[in-house]
């Protein structure tokens, strides 16, 4: 099969015809805009080679914005992906990708353009242009583009995923900081009298994510079997808390609980029942394990805030709450402080004193008033 090149005005265009496999009629393909005849002929040769190998992509004037907003986002709506994931895609596409790159033809998008786009986002990506976006936000934007362009390849819109070939600027790969077992032991000793001690043990010993702990319900906990099955994570999307599905298939799992965590959860349940009796009719029956003293759900970001405050008060290096799940090792209790009831170094926590608001645990709680929003 051979095509031909023709000059149109000041540029060159290539053409070739192929028979339609269904109707048998010949269909013509063309692509123009080449400044020289040699460049046009080279592009024609590449198109014919792709046609022979089955990788030919029909030329199209589809823009990146048109593909993302009009085709891809509607195609991946929930339940195709989690609602929180879709909302994150939508926000990043509308706020960052479309304003900067939306006008570009999808088939002419290059890795160099994406590399420069990420660099600009890191330097001055905020709406006021005075500061850059956080590396995690830029990674999320890259992830949305990579996923969308992967589907564009699968749908036959482009020949390759240019996001896979883009160079990510320095600083986009996070450096993980993890506490040592001794530092984790110091933290757990520091929070042993905290009202949310059970939450800190869950995070430190099971590898649960923040959203899984925030959304953990009593129906997900089997204290007699020493198992916990987080099913309904509570995550933050666009500054709002939404109930989501587990992040991955492995997230739909049943986790073993050590004796110390089981004992802490039993004590936490006992105290929660006392709080429910004290609050009376104003108690909000959310079914959650970790709540305000009046039963309202805790905002997931409060766990991160209180974690940072506890870590600072304990004199420990600053790490993200998320990184605690990567250091889920049983800390080595020194003989002087090891709980007596523990056969393996993990013991029953001492009964915390009656809870009172402090600077590091539920600092903003007051008895609920009508109209007060949760969290």
ROKELUM-752601 format. One line per 3 residues: their letters; for each residue x, y, z of N, C-alpha, C. Coordinates in steps of 0.05 Angstrom, whole numbers, plus 32768, in hexadecimal, padded with zeros to 4 digits. Example, Ala and Ser with C-alpha at 12.3 -4.5 7.8 and 13.67 -1.06 7.14 Angstrom:
2
AS) 8108:7F8E:809C:80F6:7FA6:809C:8108:7FBE:809C  8101:7FD3:808E:8111:7FEB:808F:8102:8001:809D
***
This chain:
375
XXX) 8011:7FE8:8000:8000:8000:8000:8012:8019:8000  800B:802B:7FEF:801B:8044:7FED:8008:805C:7FEF  8013:8071:7FFB:8004:808A:7FFD:8012:809F:7FEC
XXX) 800B:80B8:7FEF:8018:80CD:7FE0:8018:80E7:7FF0  8029:80F9:7FE8:802D:8113:7FF6:8025:8129:7FE3  8017:813D:7FED:800E:8153:7FDC:8012:816D:7FEC
XXX) 801B:8181:7FDD:801E:819C:7FE9:8004:81AB:7FE9  7FFE:81B5:8001:7FE5:81C5:8004:7FED:81E0:8010  7FED:81F5:7FFF:7FF6:820F:8009:8013:820E:800F
XXX) 801B:8215:8028:8037:8215:8030:803F:81FC:803F  802D:81E9:8042:8034:81D0:8051:802E:81B8:8040  8036:81A0:804A:8032:8187:803B:801F:8175:804B
XXX) 8010:8165:803C:7FFD:8152:8048:8001:8136:803B  8000:8121:804C:8001:8106:8041:7FE5:80FA:8040  7FE2:80E7:802D:7FC8:80D9:8029:7FCD:80BB:8024
XXX) 7FBB:80AB:802D:7FBA:808F:8023:7F9E:8084:8027  7F97:8070:8017:7F7C:8064:8018:7F7E:8047:8021  7F6B:803F:8032:7F69:8023:803A:7F4C:801A:8038
XXX) 7F47:8001:8032:7F2B:7FF7:8030:7F1F:7FF3:804C  7F07:7FFB:804F:7EF8:7FF7:8068:7EF3:7FDA:806B  7EFB:7FCD:8082:7EF7:7FB0:8085:7EDA:7FA8:8086
XXX) 7EC7:7FBA:808B:7EAB:7FB3:808D:7E9D:7FB7:8073  7EA0:7FCF:8067:7E91:7FD6:804F:7EA1:7FD0:8035  7EBB:7FCE:8037:7ECB:7FC9:8020:7ED2:7FE3:8011
XXX) 7EC5:7FF9:8018:7ECB:8013:800B:7EE6:801D:8014  7EF2:802D:8003:7F0C:8038:8009:7F09:8051:801A  7F1A:8053:802E:7F19:806A:8041:7F33:8078:8040
XXX) 7F33:8092:803D:7F4C:80A1:803B:7F53:80AE:8055  7F6D:80AC:805C:7F79:80B8:8074:7F8D:80CD:806A  7F8E:80E3:807A:7FA1:80F8:8072:7FAA:8107:808B
XXX) 7FC1:8114:8089:7FCB:8124:809F:7FDE:8139:8093  7FD9:8152:809A:7FE8:8168:808E:7FF6:8179:80A3  8000:8190:8099:800E:81A2:80AB:802C:819F:80AB
XXX) 8037:818E:809A:8054:818A:8099:8062:81A0:8089  8078:81AA:8094:8085:81C1:8087:8096:81B9:806F  80A0:81A0:806F:80B0:8198:8059:80A5:817E:804D
XXX) 80AB:8179:8034:80A2:8160:8026:80AF:8148:8033  80C9:814B:803B:80D7:8134:8047:80CA:812C:8061  80C3:813F:8072:80B6:8139:808C:809B:812B:8087
XXX) 808C:8135:8073:8072:8129:806D:8075:810D:8063  808A:8108:8051:808E:80ED:8047:8096:80DA:805E  80A6:80E3:8070:80AE:80D2:8087:8097:80CB:8098
XXX) 8085:80DF:809D:806D:80D9:80AD:805A:80C6:809E  8059:80C8:8084:8049:80B5:8074:8054:8099:8077  806E:8096:8075:807B:807C:8077:8075:806F:8093
XXX) 8076:8080:80A7:8071:8076:80C2:8054:806E:80C5  8041:807D:80B9:8025:8076:80BB:801F:805C:80AC  802C:8058:8095:8028:803F:8086:8034:8027:8095
XXX) 804B:802B:80A2:8057:8016:80B2:8045:800E:80CA  8039:8023:80D7:8027:801E:80ED:800E:800F:80E3  8005:8016:80CB:7FED:8009:80C0:7FF3:7FEB:80BC
XXX) 800A:7FE5:80B2:8011:7FC9:80AD:8014:7FB9:80C7  801D:7FC6:80DC:8021:7FB8:80F6:8008:7FB9:8108  7FF3:7FC7:80FF:7FDB:7FC9:810E:7FDB:7FDD:8124
XXX) 7FEE:7FF0:8124:7FF0:8005:8138:7FE9:8020:812D  7FDE:8021:8116:7FD7:803B:810A:7FC1:8049:811A  7FC4:8063:811E:7FB0:8073:812C:7FA5:8087:8119
XXX) 7F8B:8087:8115:7F7E:809A:8102:7F83:80B6:810B  7F8D:80C8:80F9:7F92:80E4:8100:7F78:80F1:810A  7F7B:8101:811E:7F63:810E:8129:7F6B:812A:8134
XXX) 7F59:813C:8134:7F5D:8157:813F:7F54:8159:815C  7F4E:8142:8168:7F44:8142:8184:7F59:814F:8196  7F50:8162:81A7:7F62:816F:81BA:7F63:8160:81D4
XXX) 7F77:8166:81E4:7F7A:8159:81FD:7F62:815F:820F  7F58:8178:820F:7F41:817F:821F:7F28:8170:8216  7F24:816E:81FC:7F0D:8160:81F2:7F0D:8143:81FA
XXX) 7F25:8136:81F8:7F27:811A:8200:7F22:8117:821D  7F2E:8127:822E:7F2C:8123:824B:7F10:8129:8256  7F06:8140:824E:7EEC:814A:8259:7ED4:813C:824C
XXX) 7ED4:8139:8232:7EBD:8130:8224:7EBB:8111:8221  7ED3:8104:8222:7ED3:80E7:821E:7EDD:80D8:8236  7EF5:80DF:823F:7F01:80CE:8254:7EF4:80CF:826F
XXX) 7EEF:80E8:8279:7EE2:80EA:8293:7EC7:80DC:8294  7EB5:80E1:8280:7E9C:80D2:8281:7E9F:80B4:8280  7EB4:80AA:8272:7EB8:808D:826F:7EC2:8080:8288
XXX) 7ECF:808F:829A:7EDA:8083:82B2:7ECA:808B:82CB  7EB2:8094:82C8:7EA1:809B:82DF:7E9D:8083:82F1  7E98:8088:830B:7E92:8072:831D:7E79:8063:8312
XXX) 7E79:8048:8314:7E8B:8038:8325:7EA4:802E:8317  7EAA:803A:82FF:7EC3:8032:82F2:7EDB:8037:8304  7EDB:804E:8311:7EF0:8054:8325:7EE1:805D:833F
XXX) 7EF0:805F:8354:7EE4:8069:836D:7EDB:8086:836A  7EC5:808E:8377:7EBC:80AA:8375:7ED2:80BE:837D  7EE2:80B8:8391:7EF7:80CA:8399:7F0D:80CC:8384
XXX) 7F12:80B6:8376:7F26:80B7:8361:7F1C:80C7:8349  7F02:80C4:8342:7EF7:80D3:832C:7EF7:80F0:8331  7EEF:80F8:834A:7EEF:8114:8351:7F0B:8120:8350
XXX) 7F1F:8111:8358:7F3A:811A:8356:7F43:811E:8339  7F3B:810B:8327:7F41:810E:830B:7F34:8127:8300  7F1A:812B:8306:7F0C:8142:82FC:7F18:815C:8305
XXX) 7F1F:815E:831E:7F2B:8177:8329:7F45:817D:831C  7F57:8169:8319:7F71:816E:830D:7F6F:8175:82EF  7F5C:8168:82E2:7F59:816E:82C5:7F4E:818A:82C1
XXX) 7F39:8192:82D0:7F2D:81AC:82CC:7F3E:81C3:82D6  7F4C:81BE:82EC:7F5B:81D4:82F9:7F77:81D8:82EE  7F83:81C2:82E4:7FA0:81C4:82DC:7FA5:81BB:82C0
XXX) 7F9B:81A4:82B8:7FA3:8198:829E:7F97:81A8:8287  7F7C:81AB:8287:7F6F:81B9:8271:7F78:81D6:826E  7F7A:81E6:8283:7F83:8201:827F:7F9F:8204:8272
XXX) 7FB0:81F1:8278:7FCC:81F3:826D:7FD0:81E4:8253  7FC3:81CD:8250:7FC9:81BB:8239:7FB1:81B4:8229  7F99:81BD:8231:7F81:81B4:8225:7F7E:81BA:8207
XXX) 7F8B:81D0:81FE:7F89:81D8:81E2:7F9A:81C7:81CF  7FAC:81B8:81DA:7FBF:81A8:81C9:7FB1:8190:81BC  7FB7:818B:81A3:7FAC:8172:8196:7FB6:815A:81A5
XXX) 7FA4:8147:81AB:7FAB:8130:81BA:7FC2:8120:81AD  7FC1:811E:8193:7FD5:810E:8185:7FF0:811C:8183  7FF1:8135:8189:800B:8144:8187:8017:814A:81A3
XXX) 800B:8140:81B7:8016:8143:81D2:8030:8135:81D5  8044:8141:81E1:805F:8136:81E3:8067:8132:8200  807A:8120:8205:8085:811E:8220:8092:8137:822A
XXX) 809F:8146:8218:80AC:815F:8221:8098:8173:822B  8080:8174:821E:806C:8187:8227:8062:8180:8243  805F:8166:8248:8056:815E:8263:806C:8163:8278
XXX) 8085:815E:8271:809B:8164:8284:809B:8181:828B  8098:8193:8277:8098:81AF:827D:807F:81B7:828D  8069:81AA:8288:8050:81AF:8296:8053:81A9:82B4
XXX) 805F:8192:82BA:8063:818A:82D6:8076:819D:82E4  808A:81A6:82D6:809D:81B9:82E2:8090:81D3:82E9  807F:81DD:82D8:8070:81F6:82DD:805E:81F2:82F5
XXX) 8051:81DB:82F7:803F:81D6:830D:804E:81D7:8328  8066:81CC:8328:8076:81CB:8340:8080:81E7:8348  8085:81F8:8334:8090:8213:8339:807B:8228:833F
XXX) 8065:8228:832F:8050:823C:8333:8035:8232:832A  802E:821B:8333:8015:820E:832A:7FFC:8216:8339  7FFF:8225:834F:7FE7:822E:835D:7FD8:8243:834D
XXX) 7FBF:8247:8353:7FAE:8259:8343:7FB8:8275:8343  7FC4:827E:835A:7FCF:8299:835A:7FEA:829B:834D  7FF6:8285:8345:800F:8285:8337:8027:828C:8348
XXX) 8023:828F:8362:8039:8298:8373:8049:8280:837F  803E:8269:837E:804B:8252:838B:8044:8239:837B  8054:8224:837F:8050:820B:8371:803D:81F8:8380
XXX) 8034:81E4:8372:8024:81CF:837E:8035:81BC:838D  8029:81AE:83A0:8038:8199:83AE:803F:8183:839B  8057:8176:839F:805F:8160:838E:804A:814A:838C
XXX) 803C:8144:83A2:8027:812F:83A1:8010:8137:838E  8009:8151:838E:7FF4:815A:837C:7FFD:8157:835F  8016:815E:8359:8020:815B:833E:8021:813E:8336
XXX) 8028:812C:8349:8028:8110:8343:800C:8106:833D  7FF8:8110:834B:7FDD:8109:8345:7FD4:8112:8329  7FDD:812A:8321:7FD6:8134:8307:7FE4:8123:82F2
XXX) 7FFD:811C:82F6:800B:810A:82E4:7FFC:80EF:82E2  7FF3:80E5:82F9:7FE5:80CB:82FA:7FCC:80CC:82EA  7FBD:80E2:82EB:7FA4:80E5:82DC:7FAA:80E5:82BE
XXX) 7FBF:80F4:82B6:7FC6:80F5:829A:7FCF:80DA:8290  7FE0:80CD:82A0:7FEA:80B3:8298:7FD3:809F:8293  7FC0:809E:82A6:7FAA:808C:82A3:7F98:8093:828B
XXX) 7F93:80AC:8287:7F82:80B5:8270:7F90:80AE:8256  7FA9:80B4:8253:7FB7:80AF:823A:7FBB:8091:8235  7FBC:8081:824A:7FBD:8064:8247:7FA4:805A:823A
XXX) 7F8D:8066:8243:7F73:805F:8237:7F72:8069:821A  7F7E:8081:8215:7F7E:808B:81F9:7F8D:8078:81E6  7FA2:806C:81F0:7FB1:8058:81E0:7F9F:8040:81DB
XXX) 7F91:8037:81F0:7F80:801F:81EE:7F68:8024:81DB  7F5F:803D:81DA:7F48:8044:81C9:7F51:804A:81AC  7F6B:804A:81A7:7F74:804F:818C:7F76:806D:8184
XXX) 7F77:807E:8199:7F78:809B:8193:7F95:80A4:818F  7FA8:8098:819D:7FC4:809F:819B:7FD4:8085:8199  7FED:8088:818F:7FFD:8070:818B:800C:8069:81A5
XXX) 8012:807C:81B6:8021:8076:81CF:8018:8088:81E5  801F:8080:81FD:8019:8090:8215:8031:80A2:821B  802F:80BC:8213:8045:80CE:8216:804A:80D4:8234
XXX) 8037:80D1:8245:803B:80D6:8262:804F:80C2:826D  8050:80A9:8262:8063:8095:826B:8080:809D:8265  8083:80AE:8250:809E:80B6:8248:80A6:80D1:8253
XXX) 8094:80DF:8261:809B:80F9:826C:80AE:80F6:8284  80C0:810A:8286:80D3:810A:829C:80C7:811A:82B4  80C4:810D:82CA:80B9:811A:82E2:80CE:812B:82EF
XXX) 80C9:8144:82F5:80DD:8155:8301:80E6:814B:831D  80FD:8153:8325:8107:814C:8340:80F4:8157:8355  80F0:8148:8369:80DE:8150:837F:80C2:8144:837D
XXX) 80BC:8137:8366:80A2:812B:8363:80A1:810F:836F  80B8:8103:8374:80B9:80E9:8381:80BC:80ED:839F  80A9:80E6:83AF:80AB:80EC:83CC:80C0:80DB:83D9
XXX) 80CD:80E7:83ED:80E0:80D8:83FD:80D1:80CF:8416  80D0:80B5:8419:80C1:80AA:8430:80D3:80AA:8449  80C8:80B3:845F:80D5:80B3:8479:80C6:80A0:848B
XXX) 80D4:808D:8496:80C7:8079:84A7:80D5:8078:84C2  80C5:8076:84D7:80D0:8074:84F2:80DD:8058:84F6  80F0:8057:8507:80FC:803E:850F:80E9:8030:8523
XXX) 80EB:8016:8528:80DA:8009:853C:80DC:8017:8558  80F4:8021:855F:80F7:802F:8579:80E7:8049:8579  80E8:8058:8563:80D8:8071:8561:80BA:806C:8561
XXX) 80B2:8056:8554:8096:804F:8554:808D:8048:8571  809E:803A:8580:8098:8033:859B:8095:804C:85AC  80A7:8060:85A8:80A5:8079:85B7:808B:8087:85B1
XXX) 8083:8087:8598:8069:8094:8591:8052:8086:859E  8051:806C:859D:803B:805D:85A9:803A:8061:85C8  8051:8062:85D4:8052:8068:85F1:8047:8084:85F7
XXX) 804E:8097:85E5:8045:80B2:85E9:8026:80B5:85E7  801A:80A6:85D5:7FFD:80A9:85D1:7FED:8094:85E0  7FF9:8085:85F2:7FEC:8070:8600:7FD3:8079:8610
XXX) 7FD3:8091:861A:7FBD:809B:8629:7FAA:80AC:8618  7FAF:80AD:85FE:7F9F:80BE:85EC:7F83:80B1:85E6  7F6F:80C1:85E3:7F54:80B7:85DD:7F54:80A6:85C4
XXX) 7F65:80AD:85B1:7F65:809E:8597:7F7D:808A:8596  7F85:8080:85AD:7F9B:806D:85AE:7F95:8055:859B  7F7D:804C:859A:7F76:8035:8588:7F7C:803C:856B
XXX) 7F77:8055:8563:7F7D:805D:8548:7F9A:805C:8542  7FAB:8066:8554:7FC7:8066:8550:7FD2:8049:854E  7FC7:8037:855F:7FD0:801B:855D:7FC7:800F:8543
XXX) 7FB0:8014:8539:7FA7:800A:8520:7FB9:8013:8509  7FC0:802C:8509:7FD1:8037:84F4:7FED:802B:84F6  7FF7:8026:850E:8012:801D:8512:8016:7FFF:850E
XXX) 8000:7FEF:8512:8004:7FD2:8513:7FF6:7FC3:84FC  7FE4:7FD0:84EE:7FD5:7FC2:84D9:7FDC:7FCB:84BD  7FE7:7FE3:84B9:7FEC:7FEE:849E:7FD3:7FFB:8492
XXX) 7FBE:8000:84A3:7FA7:800D:8498:7FAD:8029:8490  7F9F:8033:847C:7FA1:804F:8473:7F91:8061:8485  7F97:807B:8483:7F88:808E:8493:7F6A:808D:848E
XXX) 7F62:808B:8475:7F46:808A:846E:7F39:8071:8478  7F48:805B:8479:7F3C:8042:8483:7F37:8044:84A1  7F4A:8050:84AF:7F46:8053:84CC:7F2F:8067:84D2
XXX) 7F2E:807D:84C3:7F19:8090:84C7:7EFD:8085:84C1  7EFC:8072:84AE:7EE2:8066:84A6:7EDC:804B:84B3  7EED:8042:84C5:7EE9:8028:84D1:7ED0:8028:84E2
XXX) 7EBF:8013:84DD:7EA6:8010:84EC:7EA8:7FF9:84FF  7E98:7FF9:8514:7E98:7FE2:8526:7E90:7FC8:8519  7E80:7FC9:8504:7E78:7FB1:84F6:7E90:7FA5:84E6
XXX) 7EA5:7FB6:84E2:7EBD:7FAC:84D5:7ED1:7F9F:84E8  7ECB:7FA0:8502:7EDE:7F97:8516:7ED3:7F7E:8524  7EE4:7F69:8525:7EDD:7F51:8534:7EF2:7F4D:8549
XXX) 7EEC:7F57:8561:7F00:7F56:8577:7F04:7F3A:8581  7EEF:7F29:8580:7EF3:7F0E:8589:7F06:7EFE:8577  7F05:7F04:855D:7F17:7EF7:854A:7F30:7F06:8546
XXX) 7F32:7F1E:8552:7F4A:7F2F:854E:7F4F:7F35:8531  7F39:7F3E:8523:7F3B:7F45:8507:7F2D:7F60:8502  7F36:7F6E:84EE:7F29:7F86:84E5:7F28:7F87:84C7
XXX) 7F12:7F90:84BB:7F0E:7F90:849E:7F04:7FAB:8495  7F16:7FBE:8490:7F0E:7FD9:8487:7F00:7FD8:846C  7EE7:7FE1:846B:7ED8:7FDF:8452:7ECF:7FFA:8446
XXX) 7ECD:800E:8457:7EC2:8028:844E:7ED4:803F:8456  7EEA:8043:8448:7EFC:8059:844E:7EEE:8074:844C  7EF6:8086:845D:7EEC:80A2:845B:7F04:80B3:8452
XXX) 7F02:80BE:843A:7F18:80CD:842E:7F0F:80E9:8427  7F23:80FA:8423:7F1D:8116:841E:7F21:811B:8400  7F0C:8126:83F3:7F0D:812D:83D6:7F01:8148:83D3
XXX) 7F11:815A:83C7:7F08:8176:83C3:7EFF:8182:83DE  7F0E:817D:83F3:7F08:8189:840E:7EEF:817D:841A  7EE4:8168:840F:7ECC:815B:841B:7ED3:813E:8421
XXX) 7EC6:8134:8437:7ECA:8119:843F:7EB6:8107:8430  7EBF:80F3:8423:7EAE:80E0:8415:7EB4:80C4:841E  7EA0:80B3:841E:7EA3:8097:8425:7EAA:8088:840B
XXX) 7EC0:807B:840A:7ECA:806F:83F2:7ECB:8051:83F4  7ED6:8044:83E0:7EDC:8028:83E0:7EF9:8024:83E6  7F01:800B:83EE:7F1E:8006:83F2:7F2E:800E:83DA
XXX) 7F46:8019:83DE:7F56:8024:83C8:7F5E:800F:83B4  7F64:7FF7:83BD:7F6C:7FE1:83AB:7F5E:7FC8:83B2  7F60:7FB3:83A1:7F54:7F99:83A7:7F60:7F8E:83C1
XXX) 7F7A:7F93:83C6:7F86:7F8A:83DF:7F7B:7F99:83F7  7F6F:7FB1:83F1:7F63:7FC0:8407:7F4B:7FB2:8413  7F3E:7FA0:8403:7F27:7F91:840E:7F32:7F79:841D
XXX) 7F3D:7F7E:8434:7F4B:7F69:8442:7F43:7F67:845F  7F4A:7F51:846B:7F46:7F4D:8488:7F61:7F4D:8495  7F64:7F5E:84A9:7F7E:7F62:84B6:7F7E:7F57:84D2
XXX) 7F94:7F4A:84DA:7F96:7F40:84F5:7F9D:7F56:8509  7F92:7F54:8521:7F98:7F67:8536:7FA8:7F5A:854C  7FBD:7F68:8555:7FCC:7F5D:856C:7FBD:7F62:8586
XXX) 7FC5:7F55:859B:7FB7:7F58:85B5:7FB5:7F74:85BF  7FCA:7F84:85BB:7FC9:7FA0:85C5:7FB4:7FB0:85B7  7FB2:7FAD:859D:7F9E:7FBC:858D:7F82:7FB3:8594
XXX) 7F7E:7F99:8598:7F64:7F8F:85A0:7F5C:7F9B:85BB  7F6E:7F9B:85CE:7F68:7FA6:85E8:7F62:7FC4:85E6  7F71:7FD2:85D6:7F6C:7FEF:85D2:7F50:7FF4:85C6
XXX) 7F48:7FE3:85B3:7F2E:7FE6:85A7:7F18:7FE0:85BA  7F1C:7FCC:85CB:7F08:7FC6:85DF:7F04:7FDD:85F3  7F1B:7FE8:85FB:7F1A:7FFF:860D:7F0D:8017:8600
XXX) 7F13:801B:85E6:7F07:8031:85D7:7EE9:802E:85D4  7EE0:8015:85D0:7EC3:8011:85CD:7EB5:8016:85E8  7EC2:800D:85FE:7EB6:8012:8618:7EB3:8030:861D
XXX) 7EC8:803F:8617:7EC7:805C:861B:7EB2:8069:8609  7EB0:805F:85F0:7E9D:806B:85DD:7E80:8067:85E8  7E7B:804F:85F3:7E60:804A:85FF:7E5B:805D:8616
XXX) 7E6F:8063:8626:7E6B:8077:863C:7E65:8092:8631  7E73:809A:861B:7E6E:80B4:860F:7E52:80B5:8603  7E49:809F:85F8:7E2E:809F:85EC:7E19:80A3:8602
XXX) 7E1D:8096:8619:7E0A:809A:862F:7E0B:80B7:8639  7E23:80C2:863A:7E26:80DE:8644:7E19:80F2:8631  7E1C:80EE:8617:7E11:8101:8603:7DF3:80FE:8601
XXX) 7DE8:80E6:8603:7DCC:80E2:8602:7DC0:80E4:85E6  7DA9:80F1:85E3:7D9B:80F3:85C9:7DAC:8100:85B3  7DBF:8111:85BB:7DCF:811F:85A7:7DE4:810D:859A
XXX) 7DE8:80F4:85A4:7DFC:80E3:8599:7DF5:80DC:857C  7E09:80DE:856A:7E06:80D8:854E:7E10:80BB:8549  7DFE:80AA:8542:7E05:808D:853F:7E11:8089:8523
XXX) 7E2A:808E:851F:7E37:808B:8505:7E41:806E:8501  7E43:805F:8516:7E4D:8044:8514:7E6B:8042:8512  7E78:8059:8513:7E95:805A:850F:7EA3:8054:8529
XXX) 7EBB:8049:8527:7ECB:8043:853F:7ED7:805C:854B  7EE0:806E:853A:7EEF:8086:8543:7EDE:809E:853D  7ED4:80AB:8552:7EC2:80C2:854E:7EC8:80D8:8563
XXX) 7EBA:80EE:8560:7EBA:8102:8575:7EAB:80F6:858D  7EAE:8102:85A5:7E9F:80F7:85BC:7E81:80F7:85B9  7E76:8105:85A5:7E59:8105:85A1:7E51:80F3:8589
XXX) 7E64:80E3:8580:7E5E:80D0:856B:7E62:80DA:854E  7E68:80F3:854B:7E6C:80FD:8530:7E86:80F2:8524  7E86:80EE:8509:7E9F:80E4:84FC:7EB5:80F8:84FF
XXX) 7ECE:80EE:8502:7EE5:80FF:8502:7EEE:8104:84E5  7EF6:811D:84DF:7F00:8123:84C5:7F1B:8115:84C1  7F20:8107:84AB:7F39:80F8:84A7:7F52:8109:84AC
XXX) 7F51:8123:84A4:7F69:8134:84A6:7F70:813A:84C3  7F5D:8136:84D5:7F63:813B:84F2:7F77:8126:84FC  7F75:810D:84F1:7F88:80F9:84F9:7FA5:8101:84F2
XXX) 7FA8:810D:84DB:7FC3:8116:84D2:7FCC:812D:84E4  7FBA:813F:84EA:7FC1:8156:84FB:7FC9:814D:8517  7FB9:813C:8523:7FBF:8133:853E:7FD8:8122:853E
XXX) 7FDD:8112:8529:7FF5:8102:8528:800E:8113:8528  800D:8129:8518:8024:813B:8517:8029:8148:8533  8014:814F:8540:8016:815B:855B:8022:8147:856F
XXX) 8018:812F:856E:8023:811A:8580:8040:8115:857B  8047:8112:8561:8063:810D:855A:8076:8123:8563  806D:813C:8560:807D:8153:8568:8080:8152:8587
XXX) 806A:814D:8595:806B:814D:85B2:807D:8136:85BD  807F:8121:85AE:8090:810A:85B6:80AD:810E:85AD  80B3:8124:859F:80CE:8129:8597:80D8:8117:8580
XXX) 80C5:810E:856F:80CC:80FC:8559:80CF:810A:853F  80DE:80FF:852C:80E1:810B:8512:80C6:810D:8504  80C3:8122:84F4:80A9:8126:84E6:80A7:8113:84CF
XXX) 8091:8103:84CE:808B:80F2:84B7:806D:80F6:84B2  8065:80EC:849A:8048:80ED:8494:803A:80D6:84A2  8021:80DB:84A8:8011:80C6:84B4:8010:80AE:84A1
XXX) 800E:80B3:8487:800D:809D:8474:8025:808B:8475  803C:8096:847D:8055:8086:847D:8056:8073:8496  8045:8077:84A9:8045:8065:84C0:803E:8049:84B8
XXX) 802C:8047:84A3:8024:802C:849A:803B:801D:848D  8050:802B:8486:8067:801E:847A:807C:8016:848F  8076:801C:84A8:8088:8014:84BE:8078:8004:84D3
XXX) 8066:7FF4:84C9:8055:7FE4:84DB:8064:7FCC:84E6  8077:7FD2:84F8:8085:7FBE:8506:807F:7FBF:8524  8080:7FA9:8531:807B:7FA9:854E:8092:7FB5:855C
XXX) 808F:7FCB:856A:80A5:7FD8:8577:80AF:7FC7:858E  80C9:7FCA:8593:80D5:7FBA:85A8:80D3:7FCA:85C3  80C2:7FC0:85D4:80BE:7FCD:85EE:80D6:7FC7:8600
XXX) 80E2:7FDB:860C:80F8:7FD5:861F:80EC:7FC7:8637  80FC:7FB6:8645:80F1:7FA6:865C:80E3:7FB7:8670  80ED:7FD0:8675:80E1:7FE0:868B:80C4:7FE9:8684
XXX) 80BE:7FEC:866A:80A4:7FF7:8662:8092:7FE2:8654  809C:7FC9:8650:808C:7FB6:8642:8074:7FAE:8653  805C:7FAE:8648:8045:7FA6:8657:8047:7F89:8661
XXX) 803F:7F85:867A:8042:7F6B:8686:8032:7F55:8678  801B:7F5C:866D:800A:7F48:8661:8012:7F3F:8646  8028:7F49:863B:802F:7F43:8620:8043:7F2C:861E
XXX) 803C:7F17:8610:804F:7F01:860C:8062:7F07:85F5  805C:7F1B:85E5:806D:7F1F:85CD:8076:7F3C:85CB  8075:7F4C:85E0:807D:7F67:85DE:8067:7F7B:85DB
XXX) 804E:7F71:85D4:8037:7F82:85D1:8024:7F7C:85E8  801C:7F91:85F7:800B:7F8C:860E:7FF2:7F9C:860E  7FE2:7F97:8623:7FC9:7FA6:8626:7FCF:7FC2:862F
XXX) 7FC4:7FD6:8621:7FCA:7FF2:8629:7FBE:7FF8:8644  7FCA:800A:8651:7FBF:8013:866A:7FA6:8023:8665  7F93:8022:8677:7F7A:8030:8674:7F7E:804E:8674
XXX) 7F77:805C:865E:7F7B:8078:865E:7F69:8086:8672  7F72:809D:867A:7F63:80AD:868D:7F4B:80B8:867F  7F36:80C0:868E:7F1E:80CC:8682:7F27:80E3:866F
XXX) 7F1B:80E2:8657:7F24:80F4:8642:7F1B:8111:8647  7F2E:8123:8643:7F28:813F:8643:7F35:814B:862A  7F29:8160:861E:7F36:816C:8606:7F52:8176:860C
XXX) 7F64:8170:85FA:7F80:817A:85FC:7F88:8187:85E2  7FA0:8191:85E1:7FAA:819E:85C9:7FAF:818A:85B3  7FB2:8170:85BA:7FB9:815D:85A6:7FA4:8148:85A1
XXX) 7F8E:8148:85AF:7F79:8134:85AA:7F5E:8141:85AA  7F51:8142:8593:7F37:814E:8591:7F36:816A:859D  7F49:817C:8594:7F4A:8196:85A1:7F33:81A8:859C
XXX) 7F23:81A3:8588:7F0E:81B5:8581:7EF2:81AB:8589  7EF1:8195:8599:7ED7:818A:859E:7EC8:8199:85B4  7EAF:819E:85AD:7E9C:81A9:85C1:7E82:8199:85BE
XXX) 7E71:8199:85D2:7E57:818B:85CF:7E49:8194:85B7  7E3D:8182:85A9:7E31:8188:858F:7E19:819B:8592  7E18:81AE:8580:7E01:81C0:857E:7DF2:81BC:8564
XXX) 7DD9:81C1:8563:7DCA:81BD:854A:7DD7:81CD:8533  7DDA:81C0:851C:7DE5:81CE:8505:7E03:81CC:8502  7E10:81C1:8517:7E2D:81C0:8515:7E36:81AA:8502
XXX) 7E47:81B0:84EF:7E4F:819D:84DB:7E63:8189:84E7  7E63:8170:84DE:7E75:815C:84E8:7E91:8160:84E0  7EA4:8155:84EF:7EC1:8156:84E8:7ED0:816C:84F3
***
